[in-house]
Amino acid sequence: MSFEQWEEQVLQAPGADRRVREIEDELRVAAGLTALRESAGLSQRDLAQRIGVSQPRIAAIECSRNATIEVLQRYARGLDGRLEVSVVQEDRRTTLL
């Protein structure tokens, strides 16, 4: 079986579309957090010192979809920003935080 055939088979499995979207979301969050930190001119170590955690914790936050709202708020504050959380339903947006 070629890679292309295997890939097609995997993508046709039940739930594959949902899992692909989840992975895309995880990558978007990771890339967004990293870009924010880098645009602020901060290393992971710098940001860690600002918010009182270790550098490996910053790396974990930037790679994890399981970061809590509290952790993301601290991360945002460390970048002199604030976290906003919204639910989007078709043409409606409800801000929660």
PyRosetta script that sets phi, psi and omega in degrees:
from pyrosetta import init, pose_from_sequence

init()
pose = pose_from_sequence("MSFEQWEEQVLQAPGADRRVREIEDELRVAAGLTALRESAGLSQRDLAQRIGVSQPRIAAIECSRNATIEVLQRYARGLDGRLEVSVVQEDRRTTLL")
pose.set_psi(1, 131.3)
pose.set_omega(1, 178.6)
pose.set_phi(2, -78.8)
pose.set_psi(2, 165.7)
pose.set_omega(2, 177.0)
pose.set_phi(3, -60.4)
pose.set_psi(3, -42.0)
pose.set_omega(3, -179.6)
pose.set_phi(4, -61.7)
pose.set_psi(4, -40.9)
pose.set_omega(4, 178.1)
pose.set_phi(5, -66.5)
pose.set_psi(5, -42.4)
pose.set_omega(5, 178.2)
pose.set_phi(6, -61.9)
pose.set_psi(6, -45.8)
pose.set_omega(6, 179.6)
pose.set_phi(7, -59.3)
pose.set_psi(7, -45.4)
pose.set_omega(7, 179.1)
pose.set_phi(8, -60.8)
pose.set_psi(8, -42.6)
pose.set_omega(8, 179.3)
pose.set_phi(9, -63.3)
pose.set_psi(9, -44.3)
pose.set_omega(9, -179.7)
pose.set_phi(10, -63.2)
pose.set_psi(10, -43.6)
pose.set_omega(10, -177.6)
pose.set_phi(11, -70.5)
pose.set_psi(11, -17.5)
pose.set_omega(11, 177.5)
pose.set_phi(12, -90.2)
pose.set_psi(12, -6.6)
pose.set_omega(12, -179.5)
pose.set_phi(13, -66.3)
pose.set_psi(13, 148.2)
pose.set_omega(13, 178.0)
pose.set_phi(14, -57.0)
pose.set_psi(14, 132.4)
pose.set_omega(14, 178.3)
pose.set_phi(15, 84.8)
pose.set_psi(15, -2.5)
pose.set_omega(15, -176.9)
pose.set_phi(16, -62.3)
pose.set_psi(16, -41.4)
pose.set_omega(16, 180.0)
pose.set_phi(17, -59.0)
pose.set_psi(17, -44.1)
pose.set_omega(17, -179.7)
pose.set_phi(18, -63.6)
pose.set_psi(18, -44.0)
pose.set_omega(18, -178.8)
pose.set_phi(19, -65.6)
pose.set_psi(19, -39.1)
pose.set_omega(19, 177.3)
pose.set_phi(20, -61.4)
pose.set_psi(20, -43.3)
pose.set_omega(20, 178.0)
pose.set_phi(21, -62.5)
pose.set_psi(21, -40.4)
pose.set_omega(21, 178.3)
pose.set_phi(22, -61.9)
pose.set_psi(22, -43.7)
pose.set_omega(22, 179.5)
pose.set_phi(23, -64.8)
pose.set_psi(23, -41.8)
pose.set_omega(23, 177.5)
pose.set_phi(24, -60.5)
pose.set_psi(24, -42.1)
pose.set_omega(24, 178.0)
pose.set_phi(25, -62.3)
pose.set_psi(25, -43.6)
pose.set_omega(25, 178.8)
pose.set_phi(26, -59.6)
pose.set_psi(26, -45.5)
pose.set_omega(26, -179.8)
pose.set_phi(27, -65.5)
pose.set_psi(27, -37.8)
pose.set_omega(27, 178.9)
pose.set_phi(28, -63.5)
pose.set_psi(28, -44.2)
pose.set_omega(28, 178.8)
pose.set_phi(29, -63.7)
pose.set_psi(29, -47.7)
pose.set_omega(29, -179.1)
pose.set_phi(30, -60.2)
pose.set_psi(30, -46.5)
pose.set_omega(30, -179.9)
pose.set_phi(31, -66.1)
pose.set_psi(31, -38.5)
pose.set_omega(31, 179.4)
pose.set_phi(32, -65.4)
pose.set_psi(32, -45.9)
pose.set_omega(32, 179.2)
pose.set_phi(33, -62.8)
pose.set_psi(33, -45.1)
pose.set_omega(33, 179.9)
pose.set_phi(34, -62.4)
pose.set_psi(34, -43.7)
pose.set_omega(34, 179.8)
pose.set_phi(35, -63.1)
pose.set_psi(35, -41.3)
pose.set_omega(35, 177.9)
pose.set_phi(36, -60.4)
pose.set_psi(36, -46.7)
pose.set_omega(36, -179.0)
pose.set_phi(37, -63.1)
pose.set_psi(37, -46.6)
pose.set_omega(37, -178.4)
pose.set_phi(38, -65.5)
pose.set_psi(38, -37.4)
pose.set_omega(38, 179.1)
pose.set_phi(39, -68.9)
pose.set_psi(39, -22.5)
pose.set_omega(39, 174.8)
pose.set_phi(40, -82.0)
pose.set_psi(40, -2.8)
pose.set_omega(40, 178.7)
pose.set_phi(41, 75.0)
pose.set_psi(41, 25.6)
pose.set_omega(41, -176.4)
pose.set_phi(42, -110.8)
pose.set_psi(42, 141.1)
pose.set_omega(42, 170.2)
pose.set_phi(43, -83.4)
pose.set_psi(43, 168.6)
pose.set_omega(43, 175.0)
pose.set_phi(44, -59.1)
pose.set_psi(44, -39.9)
pose.set_omega(44, 179.9)
pose.set_phi(45, -63.5)
pose.set_psi(45, -42.5)
pose.set_omega(45, 178.4)
pose.set_phi(46, -59.6)
pose.set_psi(46, -48.5)
pose.set_omega(46, -178.5)
pose.set_phi(47, -65.4)
pose.set_psi(47, -39.5)
pose.set_omega(47, 178.2)
pose.set_phi(48, -57.8)
pose.set_psi(48, -44.2)
pose.set_omega(48, 178.8)
pose.set_phi(49, -64.2)
pose.set_psi(49, -38.7)
pose.set_omega(49, 179.9)
pose.set_phi(50, -62.5)
pose.set_psi(50, -37.2)
pose.set_omega(50, -175.0)
pose.set_phi(51, -107.8)
pose.set_psi(51, 5.1)
pose.set_omega(51, 172.4)
pose.set_phi(52, 76.2)
pose.set_psi(52, 36.9)
pose.set_omega(52, 175.8)
pose.set_phi(53, -130.2)
pose.set_psi(53, 176.5)
pose.set_omega(53, 178.3)
pose.set_phi(54, -85.1)
pose.set_psi(54, 160.0)
pose.set_omega(54, 176.4)
pose.set_phi(55, -60.4)
pose.set_psi(55, -41.6)
pose.set_omega(55, 177.1)
pose.set_phi(56, -60.7)
pose.set_psi(56, -29.2)
pose.set_omega(56, 177.6)
pose.set_phi(57, -67.7)
pose.set_psi(57, -39.1)
pose.set_omega(57, 176.5)
pose.set_phi(58, -62.6)
pose.set_psi(58, -43.7)
pose.set_omega(58, 178.2)
pose.set_phi(59, -59.5)
pose.set_psi(59, -41.7)
pose.set_omega(59, 179.5)
pose.set_phi(60, -66.0)
pose.set_psi(60, -40.7)
pose.set_omega(60, 178.6)
pose.set_phi(61, -61.3)
pose.set_psi(61, -43.6)
pose.set_omega(61, -177.3)
pose.set_phi(62, -69.5)
pose.set_psi(62, -16.1)
pose.set_omega(62, -179.1)
pose.set_phi(63, -109.8)
pose.set_psi(63, -3.0)
pose.set_omega(63, -170.1)
pose.set_phi(64, -108.9)
pose.set_psi(64, 137.2)
pose.set_omega(64, 172.0)
pose.set_phi(65, -89.1)
pose.set_psi(65, -2.1)
pose.set_omega(65, -177.0)
pose.set_phi(66, -100.0)
pose.set_psi(66, 16.1)
pose.set_omega(66, 177.6)
pose.set_phi(67, -68.3)
pose.set_psi(67, 135.2)
pose.set_omega(67, -179.9)
pose.set_phi(68, -76.5)
pose.set_psi(68, 163.5)
pose.set_omega(68, 176.4)
pose.set_phi(69, -59.8)
pose.set_psi(69, -41.3)
pose.set_omega(69, 178.8)
pose.set_phi(70, -57.9)
pose.set_psi(70, -45.1)
pose.set_omega(70, 179.5)
pose.set_phi(71, -64.4)
pose.set_psi(71, -43.6)
pose.set_omega(71, 178.7)
pose.set_phi(72, -65.1)
pose.set_psi(72, -34.5)
pose.set_omega(72, 176.0)
pose.set_phi(73, -63.9)
pose.set_psi(73, -45.1)
pose.set_omega(73, 178.3)
pose.set_phi(74, -61.9)
pose.set_psi(74, -42.5)
pose.set_omega(74, 178.3)
pose.set_phi(75, -58.3)
pose.set_psi(75, -49.5)
pose.set_omega(75, -179.6)
pose.set_phi(76, -61.7)
pose.set_psi(76, -44.4)
pose.set_omega(76, 178.2)
pose.set_phi(77, -61.8)
pose.set_psi(77, -35.8)
pose.set_omega(77, 176.9)
pose.set_phi(78, -63.5)
pose.set_psi(78, -21.6)
pose.set_omega(78, 176.6)
pose.set_phi(79, -99.6)
pose.set_psi(79, 15.5)
pose.set_omega(79, -177.6)
pose.set_phi(80, 59.5)
pose.set_psi(80, 36.9)
pose.set_omega(80, 178.5)
pose.set_phi(81, -128.4)
pose.set_psi(81, -169.2)
pose.set_omega(81, 176.5)
pose.set_phi(82, -139.9)
pose.set_psi(82, 153.1)
pose.set_omega(82, -179.2)
pose.set_phi(83, -91.3)
pose.set_psi(83, 137.0)
pose.set_omega(83, 172.4)
pose.set_phi(84, -120.7)
pose.set_psi(84, 136.4)
pose.set_omega(84, 178.4)
pose.set_phi(85, -125.0)
pose.set_psi(85, 128.4)
pose.set_omega(85, -179.5)
pose.set_phi(86, -134.1)
pose.set_psi(86, 152.9)
pose.set_omega(86, 170.6)
pose.set_phi(87, -107.2)
pose.set_psi(87, 127.8)
pose.set_omega(87, -178.8)
pose.set_phi(88, -111.4)
pose.set_psi(88, 125.2)
pose.set_omega(88, 178.2)
pose.set_phi(89, -127.0)
pose.set_psi(89, 105.3)
pose.set_omega(89, -177.9)
pose.set_phi(90, 46.1)
pose.set_psi(90, -102.0)
pose.set_omega(90, -176.8)
pose.set_phi(91, -104.7)
pose.set_psi(91, 17.8)
pose.set_omega(91, -176.7)
pose.set_phi(92, -123.9)
pose.set_psi(92, 134.7)
pose.set_omega(92, 177.7)
pose.set_phi(93, -123.8)
pose.set_psi(93, 127.5)
pose.set_omega(93, 177.1)
pose.set_phi(94, -117.5)
pose.set_psi(94, 118.4)
pose.set_omega(94, 179.3)
pose.set_phi(95, -82.7)
pose.set_psi(95, 126.1)
pose.set_omega(95, -179.7)
pose.set_phi(96, -98.3)
pose.set_psi(96, -31.0)
pose.set_omega(96, -175.0)
pose.set_phi(97, -143.5)
pose.dump_pdb("model.pdb")
